[in-house]
């Protein structure tokens, strides 16, 4: 007989911590602007998972409302960030994060 395992809030918090750590490590290690951008998005999603987990645990919609605002900020970040990355890579293909100064002027 197979028994189902109960998924508690702790599992979600551990997963969120692992995703946040993975995103932080990728942000510090990689120099490709697109990969760095995706790592920041991964970190934001880890925070969203934590907000939802606490919202479920406390039976409060405040965490879900916070997730809504974080997603709005992430959407704005995507628009601006991808525009900057496209401008950087058009000016200098194969650019790294150190080459942002190329966009001056």
N, CA, C and O atoms as a Tinker XYZ file with bonds, in Angstrom:
   420  protein
     1  N      0.841000   -1.178000    0.000000    73     2
     2  CA     0.000000    0.000000    0.000000    64     1     3
     3  C      0.886000    1.242000    0.000000    63     2     4     5
     4  O      1.835000    1.338000    0.778000    81     3
     5  N      0.571000    2.181000   -0.873000    73     3     6
     6  CA     1.336000    3.413000   -0.988000    64     5     7
     7  C      0.632000    4.498000   -0.182000    63     6     8     9
     8  O     -0.572000    4.714000   -0.318000    81     7
     9  N      1.402000    5.168000    0.654000    73     7    10
    10  CA     0.835000    6.266000    1.434000    64     9    11
    11  C      1.295000    7.586000    0.834000    63    10    12    13
    12  O      2.431000    7.712000    0.378000    81    11
    13  N      0.419000    8.544000    0.841000    73    11    14
    14  CA     0.747000    9.863000    0.313000    64    13    15
    15  C      1.523000   10.654000    1.354000    63    14    16    17
    16  O      1.219000   10.602000    2.546000    81    15
    17  N      2.525000   11.385000    0.892000    73    15    18
    18  CA     3.323000   12.204000    1.794000    64    17    19
    19  C      2.705000   13.597000    1.882000    63    18    20    21
    20  O      2.345000   14.183000    0.861000    81    19
    21  N      2.586000   14.108000    3.055000    73    19    22
    22  CA     2.020000   15.429000    3.281000    64    21    23
    23  C      3.063000   16.494000    2.930000    63    22    24    25
    24  O      4.179000   16.464000    3.449000    81    23
    25  N      2.703000   17.432000    2.054000    73    23    26
    26  CA     3.599000   18.535000    1.706000    64    25    27
    27  C      3.238000   19.709000    2.601000    63    26    28    29
    28  O      2.147000   20.269000    2.502000    81    27
    29  N      4.162000   20.071000    3.470000    73    27    30
    30  CA     3.917000   21.152000    4.416000    64    29    31
    31  C      4.575000   22.437000    3.918000    63    30    32    33
    32  O      5.248000   22.456000    2.887000    81    31
    33  N      4.364000   23.495000    4.669000    73    31    34
    34  CA     4.949000   24.791000    4.328000    64    33    35
    35  C      6.468000   24.728000    4.345000    63    34    36    37
    36  O      7.125000   25.446000    3.591000    81    35
    37  N      7.024000   23.893000    5.180000    73    35    38
    38  CA     8.480000   23.768000    5.268000    64    37    39
    39  C      9.077000   23.347000    3.930000    63    38    40    41
    40  O     10.143000   23.830000    3.546000    81    39
    41  N      8.403000   22.457000    3.225000    73    39    42
    42  CA     8.901000   22.018000    1.912000    64    41    43
    43  C      8.977000   23.201000    0.950000    63    42    44    45
    44  O      9.957000   23.351000    0.220000    81    43
    45  N      7.948000   24.034000    0.950000    73    43    46
    46  CA     7.946000   25.193000    0.067000    64    45    47
    47  C      9.041000   26.186000    0.445000    63    46    48    49
    48  O      9.676000   26.777000   -0.428000    81    47
    49  N      9.259000   26.367000    1.743000    73    47    50
    50  CA    10.298000   27.296000    2.186000    64    49    51
    51  C     11.686000   26.786000    1.833000    63    50    52    53
    52  O     12.555000   27.565000    1.440000    81    51
    53  N     11.898000   25.491000    1.968000    73    51    54
    54  CA    13.198000   24.910000    1.597000    64    53    55
    55  C     13.417000   25.050000    0.094000    63    54    56    57
    56  O     14.510000   25.411000   -0.342000    81    55
    57  N     12.385000   24.766000   -0.699000    73    55    58
    58  CA    12.494000   24.922000   -2.146000    64    57    59
    59  C     12.767000   26.378000   -2.521000    63    58    60    61
    60  O     13.595000   26.652000   -3.390000    81    59
    61  N     12.076000   27.307000   -1.869000    73    59    62
    62  CA    12.318000   28.728000   -2.119000    64    61    63
    63  C     13.735000   29.139000   -1.763000    63    62    64    65
    64  O     14.352000   29.920000   -2.488000    81    63
    65  N     14.261000   28.627000   -0.656000    73    63    66
    66  CA    15.641000   28.939000   -0.263000    64    65    67
    67  C     16.639000   28.365000   -1.262000    63    66    68    69
    68  O     17.637000   29.007000   -1.592000    81    67
    69  N     16.366000   27.155000   -1.741000    73    67    70
    70  CA    17.276000   26.557000   -2.722000    64    69    71
    71  C     17.248000   27.328000   -4.038000    63    70    72    73
    72  O     18.297000   27.567000   -4.635000    81    71
    73  N     16.059000   27.720000   -4.494000    73    71    74
    74  CA    15.958000   28.498000   -5.733000    64    73    75
    75  C     16.630000   29.864000   -5.592000    63    74    76    77
    76  O     17.315000   30.324000   -6.505000    81    75
    77  N     16.428000   30.505000   -4.442000    73    75    78
    78  CA    17.062000   31.804000   -4.210000    64    77    79
    79  C     18.581000   31.670000   -4.178000    63    78    80    81
    80  O     19.289000   32.511000   -4.734000    81    79
    81  N     19.084000   30.625000   -3.535000    73    79    82
    82  CA    20.535000   30.398000   -3.488000    64    81    83
    83  C     21.097000   30.112000   -4.867000    63    82    84    85
    84  O     22.176000   30.591000   -5.213000    81    83
    85  N     20.371000   29.334000   -5.652000    73    83    86
    86  CA    20.808000   29.039000   -7.016000    64    85    87
    87  C     20.862000   30.313000   -7.852000    63    86    88    89
    88  O     21.818000   30.528000   -8.596000    81    87
    89  N     19.847000   31.152000   -7.732000    73    87    90
    90  CA    19.838000   32.419000   -8.457000    64    89    91
    91  C     20.946000   33.352000   -7.991000    63    90    92    93
    92  O     21.592000   34.003000   -8.812000    81    91
    93  N     21.168000   33.424000   -6.698000    73    91    94
    94  CA    22.247000   34.274000   -6.180000    64    93    95
    95  C     23.625000   33.802000   -6.619000    63    94    96    97
    96  O     24.491000   34.608000   -6.957000    81    95
    97  N     23.818000   32.491000   -6.610000    73    95    98
    98  CA    25.100000   31.944000   -7.063000    64    97    99
    99  C     25.304000   32.222000   -8.545000    63    98   100   101
   100  O     26.393000   32.620000   -8.957000    81    99
   101  N     24.271000   32.018000   -9.346000    73    99   102
   102  CA    24.381000   32.305000  -10.777000    64   101   103
   103  C     24.630000   33.769000  -11.049000    63   102   104   105
   104  O     25.360000   34.114000  -11.979000    81   103
   105  N     24.035000   34.635000  -10.251000    73   103   106
   106  CA    24.239000   36.074000  -10.424000    64   105   107
   107  C     25.673000   36.472000  -10.123000    63   106   108   109
   108  O     26.234000   37.335000  -10.797000    81   107
   109  N     26.264000   35.853000   -9.124000    73   107   110
   110  CA    27.635000   36.194000   -8.745000    64   109   111
   111  C     28.688000   35.543000   -9.640000    63   110   112   113
   112  O     29.776000   36.092000   -9.815000    81   111
   113  N     28.373000   34.390000  -10.201000    73   111   114
   114  CA    29.373000   33.629000  -10.950000    64   113   115
   115  C     29.393000   33.999000  -12.427000    63   114   116   117
   116  O     30.465000   34.172000  -13.006000    81   115
   117  N     28.218000   34.124000  -13.044000    73   115   118
   118  CA    28.155000   34.328000  -14.487000    64   117   119
   119  C     28.299000   35.801000  -14.845000    63   118   120   121
   120  O     27.887000   36.670000  -14.077000    81   119
   121  N     28.884000   36.086000  -16.009000    73   119   122
   122  CA    29.062000   37.465000  -16.457000    64   121   123
   123  C     28.186000   37.801000  -17.663000    63   122   124   125
   124  O     28.168000   38.950000  -18.106000    81   123
   125  N     27.466000   36.827000  -18.198000    73   123   126
   126  CA    26.580000   37.067000  -19.325000    64   125   127
   127  C     25.356000   37.845000  -18.830000    63   126   128   129
   128  O     24.689000   37.408000  -17.893000    81   127
   129  N     25.053000   38.993000  -19.450000    73   127   130
   130  CA    23.930000   39.804000  -18.942000    64   129   131
   131  C     22.589000   39.078000  -18.976000    63   130   132   133
   132  O     21.773000   39.259000  -18.073000    81   131
   133  N     22.348000   38.268000  -19.992000    73   131   134
   134  CA    21.076000   37.562000  -20.079000    64   133   135
   135  C     20.948000   36.507000  -18.977000    63   134   136   137
   136  O     19.878000   36.347000  -18.389000    81   135
   137  N     22.031000   35.797000  -18.702000    73   135   138
   138  CA    22.007000   34.792000  -17.627000    64   137   139
   139  C     21.843000   35.477000  -16.272000    63   138   140   141
   140  O     21.122000   34.980000  -15.407000    81   139
   141  N     22.503000   36.604000  -16.090000    73   139   142
   142  CA    22.354000   37.349000  -14.842000    64   141   143
   143  C     20.908000   37.823000  -14.663000    63   142   144   145
   144  O     20.362000   37.786000  -13.560000    81   143
   145  N     20.307000   38.261000  -15.752000    73   143   146
   146  CA    18.924000   38.706000  -15.726000    64   145   147
   147  C     17.993000   37.559000  -15.339000    63   146   148   149
   148  O     17.081000   37.743000  -14.533000    81   147
   149  N     18.219000   36.390000  -15.905000    73   147   150
   150  CA    17.389000   35.229000  -15.573000    64   149   151
   151  C     17.594000   34.810000  -14.119000    63   150   152   153
   152  O     16.652000   34.343000  -13.479000    81   151
   153  N     18.798000   34.966000  -13.590000    73   151   154
   154  CA    19.049000   34.626000  -12.187000    64   153   155
   155  C     18.288000   35.567000  -11.251000    63   154   156   157
   156  O     17.774000   35.137000  -10.218000    81   155
   157  N     18.218000   36.839000  -11.611000    73   155   158
   158  CA    17.436000   37.786000  -10.803000    64   157   159
   159  C     15.959000   37.405000  -10.836000    63   158   160   161
   160  O     15.277000   37.475000   -9.813000    81   159
   161  N     15.465000   37.003000  -12.001000    73   159   162
   162  CA    14.071000   36.569000  -12.105000    64   161   163
   163  C     13.819000   35.310000  -11.274000    63   162   164   165
   164  O     12.763000   35.170000  -10.656000    81   163
   165  N     14.785000   34.400000  -11.261000    73   163   166
   166  CA    14.660000   33.189000  -10.440000    64   165   167
   167  C     14.591000   33.546000   -8.955000    63   166   168   169
   168  O     13.826000   32.944000   -8.201000    81   167
   169  N     15.388000   34.520000   -8.547000    73   167   170
   170  CA    15.354000   34.960000   -7.156000    64   169   171
   171  C     14.002000   35.593000   -6.811000    63   170   172   173
   172  O     13.467000   35.363000   -5.727000    81   171
   173  N     13.452000   36.386000   -7.732000    73   171   174
   174  CA    12.134000   36.983000   -7.488000    64   173   175
   175  C     11.055000   35.911000   -7.373000    63   174   176   177
   176  O     10.158000   36.019000   -6.536000    81   175
   177  N     11.138000   34.883000   -8.206000    73   175   178
   178  CA    10.155000   33.804000   -8.122000    64   177   179
   179  C     10.304000   32.995000   -6.842000    63   178   180   181
   180  O      9.310000   32.494000   -6.315000    81   179
   181  N     11.520000   32.855000   -6.332000    73   179   182
   182  CA    11.721000   32.175000   -5.056000    64   181   183
   183  C     11.070000   32.969000   -3.921000    63   182   184   185
   184  O     10.472000   32.393000   -3.013000    81   183
   185  N     11.194000   34.280000   -3.984000    73   183   186
   186  CA    10.548000   35.127000   -2.980000    64   185   187
   187  C      9.029000   35.019000   -3.095000    63   186   188   189
   188  O      8.330000   34.982000   -2.082000    81   187
   189  N      8.518000   34.968000   -4.322000    73   187   190
   190  CA     7.075000   34.795000   -4.514000    64   189   191
   191  C      6.585000   33.485000   -3.917000    63   190   192   193
   192  O      5.525000   33.443000   -3.293000    81   191
   193  N      7.345000   32.424000   -4.103000    73   191   194
   194  CA     6.976000   31.128000   -3.530000    64   193   195
   195  C      6.930000   31.206000   -2.009000    63   194   196   197
   196  O      6.049000   30.616000   -1.382000    81   195
   197  N      7.860000   31.918000   -1.422000    73   195   198
   198  CA     7.885000   32.087000    0.031000    64   197   199
   199  C      6.671000   32.894000    0.508000    63   198   200   201
   200  O      6.042000   32.551000    1.509000    81   199
   201  N      6.354000   33.968000   -0.223000    73   199   202
   202  CA     5.171000   34.758000    0.132000    64   201   203
   203  C      3.906000   33.905000    0.094000    63   202   204   205
   204  O      3.082000   33.973000    1.006000    81   203
   205  N      3.754000   33.107000   -0.951000    73   203   206
   206  CA     2.550000   32.277000   -1.080000    64   205   207
   207  C      2.512000   31.202000    0.006000    63   206   208   209
   208  O      1.446000   30.894000    0.540000    81   207
   209  N      3.676000   30.632000    0.334000    73   207   210
   210  CA     3.722000   29.602000    1.379000    64   209   211
   211  C      3.287000   30.173000    2.729000    63   210   212   213
   212  O      2.502000   29.553000    3.446000    81   211
   213  N      3.799000   31.352000    3.072000    73   211   214
   214  CA     3.391000   31.958000    4.339000    64   213   215
   215  C      1.936000   32.401000    4.298000    63   214   216   217
   216  O      1.235000   32.334000    5.308000    81   215
   217  N      1.481000   32.852000    3.139000    73   215   218
   218  CA     0.080000   33.235000    3.010000    64   217   219
   219  C     -0.835000   32.041000    3.237000    63   218   220   221
   220  O     -1.877000   32.164000    3.881000    81   219
   221  N     -0.448000   30.890000    2.709000    73   219   222
   222  CA    -1.241000   29.671000    2.909000    64   221   223
   223  C     -1.195000   29.232000    4.372000    63   222   224   225
   224  O     -2.208000   28.821000    4.937000    81   223
   225  N     -0.023000   29.322000    4.972000    73   223   226
   226  CA     0.144000   28.888000    6.364000    64   225   227
   227  C     -0.674000   29.750000    7.318000    63   226   228   229
   228  O     -1.269000   29.240000    8.268000    81   227
   229  N     -0.704000   31.056000    7.066000    73   227   230
   230  CA    -1.381000   31.982000    7.966000    64   229   231
   231  C     -2.825000   32.253000    7.576000    63   230   232   233
   232  O     -3.512000   33.012000    8.259000    81   231
   233  N     -3.302000   31.644000    6.487000    73   231   234
   234  CA    -4.647000   31.886000    5.973000    64   233   235
   235  C     -4.929000   33.373000    5.803000    63   234   236   237
   236  O     -5.946000   33.893000    6.262000    81   235
   237  N     -3.991000   34.044000    5.128000    73   235   238
   238  CA    -4.085000   35.482000    4.904000    64   237   239
   239  C     -3.773000   35.750000    3.436000    63   238   240   241
   240  O     -2.869000   35.138000    2.867000    81   239
   241  N     -4.514000   36.655000    2.830000    73   239   242
   242  CA    -4.274000   36.965000    1.419000    64   241   243
   243  C     -3.224000   38.055000    1.231000    63   242   244   245
   244  O     -2.931000   38.441000    0.099000    81   243
   245  N     -2.657000   38.551000    2.320000    73   243   246
   246  CA    -1.644000   39.598000    2.229000    64   245   247
   247  C     -0.415000   39.146000    1.459000    63   246   248   249
   248  O      0.163000   39.923000    0.699000    81   247
   249  N     -0.015000   37.904000    1.649000    73   247   250
   250  CA     1.134000   37.378000    0.918000    64   249   251
   251  C      0.853000   37.261000   -0.560000    63   250   252   253
   252  O      1.734000   37.509000   -1.383000    81   251
   253  N     -0.362000   36.888000   -0.908000    73   251   254
   254  CA    -0.726000   36.792000   -2.321000    64   253   255
   255  C     -0.812000   38.168000   -2.962000    63   254   256   257
   256  O     -0.492000   38.326000   -4.140000    81   255
   257  N     -1.236000   39.156000   -2.202000    73   255   258
   258  CA    -1.241000   40.530000   -2.720000    64   257   259
   259  C      0.185000   41.017000   -2.945000    63   258   260   261
   260  O      0.457000   41.716000   -3.921000    81   259
   261  N      1.096000   40.652000   -2.047000    73   259   262
   262  CA     2.503000   41.015000   -2.222000    64   261   263
   263  C      3.076000   40.361000   -3.468000    63   262   264   265
   264  O      3.870000   40.973000   -4.183000    81   263
   265  N      2.678000   39.118000   -3.734000    73   263   266
   266  CA     3.125000   38.419000   -4.943000    64   265   267
   267  C      2.645000   39.166000   -6.175000    63   266   268   269
   268  O      3.388000   39.287000   -7.149000    81   267
   269  N      1.424000   39.665000   -6.153000    73   267   270
   270  CA     0.911000   40.427000   -7.290000    64   269   271
   271  C      1.800000   41.637000   -7.568000    63   270   272   273
   272  O      2.144000   41.898000   -8.721000    81   271
   273  N      2.174000   42.375000   -6.526000    73   271   274
   274  CA     3.003000   43.558000   -6.724000    64   273   275
   275  C      4.418000   43.195000   -7.163000    63   274   276   277
   276  O      5.016000   43.903000   -7.973000    81   275
   277  N      4.956000   42.103000   -6.637000    73   275   278
   278  CA     6.283000   41.656000   -7.072000    64   277   279
   279  C      6.248000   41.263000   -8.542000    63   278   280   281
   280  O      7.194000   41.547000   -9.277000    81   279
   281  N      5.183000   40.619000   -8.981000    73   279   282
   282  CA     5.060000   40.248000  -10.392000    64   281   283
   283  C      4.928000   41.479000  -11.284000    63   282   284   285
   284  O      5.435000   41.477000  -12.405000    81   283
   285  N      4.267000   42.516000  -10.818000    73   283   286
   286  CA     4.167000   43.758000  -11.591000    64   285   287
   287  C      5.551000   44.390000  -11.738000    63   286   288   289
   288  O      5.915000   44.841000  -12.823000    81   287
   289  N      6.311000   44.424000  -10.662000    73   287   290
   290  CA     7.668000   44.967000  -10.717000    64   289   291
   291  C      8.544000   44.100000  -11.622000    63   290   292   293
   292  O      9.355000   44.629000  -12.382000    81   291
   293  N      8.391000   42.787000  -11.551000    73   291   294
   294  CA     9.177000   41.888000  -12.401000    64   293   295
   295  C      8.836000   42.094000  -13.872000    63   294   296   297
   296  O      9.724000   42.030000  -14.722000    81   295
   297  N      7.573000   42.338000  -14.184000    73   295   298
   298  CA     7.190000   42.579000  -15.573000    64   297   299
   299  C      7.809000   43.877000  -16.091000    63   298   300   301
   300  O      8.275000   43.937000  -17.229000    81   299
   301  N      7.813000   44.909000  -15.257000    73   299   302
   302  CA     8.455000   46.164000  -15.656000    64   301   303
   303  C      9.962000   45.972000  -15.812000    63   302   304   305
   304  O     10.578000   46.536000  -16.717000    81   303
   305  N     10.541000   45.179000  -14.933000    73   303   306
   306  CA    11.973000   44.894000  -15.021000    64   305   307
   307  C     12.297000   44.151000  -16.311000    63   306   308   309
   308  O     13.332000   44.406000  -16.928000    81   307
   309  N     11.438000   43.248000  -16.719000    73   307   310
   310  CA    11.659000   42.497000  -17.959000    64   309   311
   311  C     11.685000   43.447000  -19.147000    63   310   312   313
   312  O     12.545000   43.329000  -20.020000    81   311
   313  N     10.761000   44.372000  -19.183000    73   311   314
   314  CA    10.694000   45.305000  -20.312000    64   313   315
   315  C     11.963000   46.158000  -20.379000    63   314   316   317
   316  O     12.591000   46.255000  -21.433000    81   315
   317  N     12.327000   46.759000  -19.284000    73   315   318
   318  CA    13.495000   47.638000  -19.272000    64   317   319
   319  C     14.794000   46.836000  -19.406000    63   318   320   321
   320  O     15.683000   47.203000  -20.174000    81   319
   321  N     14.893000   45.748000  -18.657000    73   319   322
   322  CA    16.123000   44.946000  -18.677000    64   321   323
   323  C     16.409000   44.333000  -20.028000    63   322   324   325
   324  O     17.544000   44.381000  -20.503000    81   323
   325  N     15.396000   43.755000  -20.657000    73   323   326
   326  CA    15.620000   43.167000  -21.977000    64   325   327
   327  C     15.951000   44.231000  -23.011000    63   326   328   329
   328  O     16.730000   43.971000  -23.928000    81   327
   329  N     15.378000   45.423000  -22.887000    73   327   330
   330  CA    15.731000   46.521000  -23.788000    64   329   331
   331  C     17.196000   46.905000  -23.653000    63   330   332   333
   332  O     17.877000   47.132000  -24.652000    81   331
   333  N     17.678000   46.976000  -22.427000    73   331   334
   334  CA    19.091000   47.303000  -22.199000    64   333   335
   335  C     19.998000   46.195000  -22.722000    63   334   336   337
   336  O     21.030000   46.470000  -23.336000    81   335
   337  N     19.617000   44.949000  -22.481000    73   335   338
   338  CA    20.439000   43.820000  -22.940000    64   337   339
   339  C     20.484000   43.768000  -24.461000    63   338   340   341
   340  O     21.543000   43.518000  -25.037000    81   339
   341  N     19.353000   44.000000  -25.118000    73   339   342
   342  CA    19.334000   43.997000  -26.586000    64   341   343
   343  C     20.196000   45.127000  -27.130000    63   342   344   345
   344  O     20.947000   44.930000  -28.085000    81   343
   345  N     20.093000   46.318000  -26.525000    73   343   346
   346  CA    20.924000   47.442000  -26.971000    64   345   347
   347  C     22.404000   47.145000  -26.774000    63   346   348   349
   348  O     23.228000   47.487000  -27.623000    81   347
   349  N     22.742000   46.514000  -25.662000    73   347   350
   350  CA    24.138000   46.179000  -25.391000    64   349   351
   351  C     24.660000   45.142000  -26.379000    63   350   352   353
   352  O     25.761000   45.284000  -26.909000    81   351
   353  N     23.872000   44.104000  -26.625000    73   351   354
   354  CA    24.347000   43.030000  -27.506000    64   353   355
   355  C     24.321000   43.439000  -28.972000    63   354   356   357
   356  O     25.058000   42.863000  -29.772000    81   355
   357  N     23.499000   44.410000  -29.352000    73   355   358
   358  CA    23.541000   44.926000  -30.725000    64   357   359
   359  C     24.798000   45.757000  -30.950000    63   358   360   361
   360  O     25.408000   45.716000  -32.019000    81   359
   361  N     25.165000   46.501000  -29.935000    73   359   362
   362  CA    26.346000   47.349000  -30.073000    64   361   363
   363  C     27.621000   46.526000  -30.036000    63   362   364   365
   364  O     28.563000   46.799000  -30.780000    81   363
   365  N     27.653000   45.509000  -29.166000    73   363   366
   366  CA    28.856000   44.685000  -29.017000    64   365   367
   367  C     28.425000   43.239000  -28.790000    63   366   368   369
   368  O     28.136000   42.856000  -27.656000    81   367
   369  N     28.376000   42.423000  -29.858000    73   367   370
   370  CA    27.991000   41.014000  -29.689000    64   369   371
   371  C     28.968000   40.277000  -28.767000    63   370   372   373
   372  O     30.178000   40.500000  -28.823000    81   371
   373  N     28.437000   39.416000  -27.937000    73   371   374
   374  CA    29.285000   38.680000  -27.000000    64   373   375
   375  C     29.716000   39.505000  -25.805000    63   374   376   377
   376  O     30.695000   39.176000  -25.136000    81   375
   377  N     28.980000   40.590000  -25.532000    73   375   378
   378  CA    29.330000   41.482000  -24.426000    64   377   379
   379  C     29.078000   40.791000  -23.086000    63   378   380   381
   380  O     28.243000   39.893000  -22.979000    81   379
   381  N     29.809000   41.225000  -22.083000    73   379   382
   382  CA    29.602000   40.761000  -20.725000    64   381   383
   383  C     29.027000   41.903000  -19.891000    63   382   384   385
   384  O     28.816000   43.006000  -20.394000    81   383
   385  N     28.781000   41.632000  -18.631000    73   383   386
   386  CA    28.219000   42.658000  -17.752000    64   385   387
   387  C     29.196000   43.810000  -17.550000    63   386   388   389
   388  O     28.778000   44.918000  -17.215000    81   387
   389  N     30.482000   43.570000  -17.745000    73   387   390
   390  CA    31.476000   44.630000  -17.600000    64   389   391
   391  C     31.434000   45.627000  -18.753000    63   390   392   393
   392  O     32.004000   46.713000  -18.647000    81   391
   393  N     30.775000   45.279000  -19.844000    73   391   394
   394  CA    30.752000   46.120000  -21.034000    64   393   395
   395  C     29.563000   47.060000  -21.087000    63   394   396   397
   396  O     29.271000   47.601000  -22.153000    81   395
   397  N     28.877000   47.273000  -20.000000    73   395   398
   398  CA    27.710000   48.159000  -19.974000    64   397   399
   399  C     28.128000   49.585000  -20.275000    63   398   400   401
   400  O     27.313000   50.361000  -20.773000    81   399
   401  N     29.358000   49.955000  -19.994000    73   399   402
   402  CA    29.848000   51.300000  -20.275000    64   401   403
   403  C     29.846000   51.603000  -21.771000    63   402   404   405
   404  O     29.954000   52.766000  -22.161000    81   403
   405  N     29.725000   50.575000  -22.617000    73   403   406
   406  CA    29.662000   50.773000  -24.067000    64   405   407
   407  C     28.413000   51.562000  -24.439000    63   406   408   409
   408  O     28.387000   52.217000  -25.480000    81   407
   409  N     27.385000   51.511000  -23.612000    73   407   410
   410  CA    26.125000   52.175000  -23.925000    64   409   411
   411  C     26.145000   53.665000  -23.636000    63   410   412   413
   412  O     25.144000   54.337000  -23.887000    81   411
   413  N     27.229000   54.209000  -23.125000    73   411   414
   414  CA    27.283000   55.640000  -22.836000    64   413   415
   415  C     27.237000   56.438000  -24.142000    63   414   416   417
   416  O     27.799000   56.041000  -25.163000    81   415
   417  N     26.546000   57.573000  -24.066000    73   415   418
   418  CA    26.573000   58.542000  -25.139000    64   417   419
   419  C     25.727000   58.263000  -26.268000    63   418   420
   420  O     25.694000   59.040000  -27.222000    81   419
